[in-house]
Amino acid sequence: MADGTFAVLMLVLGLTEMGSSHCGSGAGCLGRSDVAPEIELSRGRVLERRAAPSDESYLRVQTGRQFG
């Protein structure tokens, strides 16, 4: 199954399950919902194996809507 058959099978099964369970909302699993807008900023150090530590910055902007 190295040709991607298993990946396609899992995609089809996942989408079928999403369609049948609706994730508990009236709009379905990928329906739009309203959330509070946020802006987050974080900084830290990244330690990877066999590499020098380095700094990392992360900015996340969440708009007033969410899908899924």
Buried (B, 14 or more C-beta within 10 A) or exposed (E): EEEEEEEEEEEEEEEEEBEEEEEEEEEBBEEEEEEEEEEEEEEEEEEEEEEEEEEEEEEEEEEEEEEE
